[in-house]
């Protein structure tokens, strides 16, 4: 290994995935994630169970990531970790481990904003030749279980949130509607699968009327719930008989809401490079809408690989790599934060 190599260990533990990744000179060597099935029975993430599972997983996951990368801990240049936003108990496990590990090795620790990590997932290189990355400025639609934002990305370290949800996030709305239908958790992948077999125009649900580039999904959720309640009065088997059409119509409405504001932002800023990130970016309807917009409006689009849509440490590692080059380090007494935004 070259002495000048910059080798970053990334650690992610903000919600229910314990993940570790190793990045050498900006190229990903390993990315290991332990997901927590324990929450499925509860229809949502149970914070206390999540932090306990992180405690069990963090050491083996880091160990695996180093082994798969073929890197010894003494060769690491710095340890990057998710500092927030997220569940405090979950964050504390990753933050404490990362700080202790970095301190024991005598190397810098780098705190990473989880949201910035999602955006910079587009810069993860799987090999030296991997050059298909956005250039600045670009727009990024960040859609997950906790966020729905339009971000104007001016540089690695300069991002401006120009629109965001004023209530529920898109993923949260999908998960809640899926729960109402009695489907499993998380609802996103299930709705996605059912939607492929249904008619997106079968039903219409309320859409928000708010200004600027902001989003709102709570009205849609209520409209879905009330419509379902009425239909179930006439046919108690309504969900079973129409679940594909319900999923397709719900997905269609959410994608339509998301793309309308994004289209407006692209038009107003004149920016034609548009990326999507976060857990909901795995959704096939949303991915197709991006492709249609690329063809129709001449956008150059950036859609992440499925493995980088949900929470992963590769995105934390790549963000840490950029911050390392800026000399932007974290002090031992800087705590985890559960709530934080991009600027
Ligand atoms: O970014 P992420 O892993 O973490 C959180 O913010 O928690 O996003 C999780 C969200 C969940 O709401 C999940 O239902 C949604 O992403 N999701 C999807 C799909 N896969 C995951 N939503 C729609 N279609 C999918 N294929």
Boltz pocket constraint, residues with backbone or C-beta under 6 A from the ligand:
constraints:
  - pocket:
      binder: B
      contacts: [[A, 15], [A, 143], [A, 144], [A, 145], [A, 146], [A, 147], [A, 170], [A, 171], [A, 172], [A, 174], [A, 175], [A, 186], [A, 187], [A, 188], [A, 189], [A, 192], [A, 278], [A, 279], [A, 280], [A, 281], [A, 282], [A, 283], [A, 284], [A, 309], [A, 310], [A, 311]]
      max_distance: 6.0
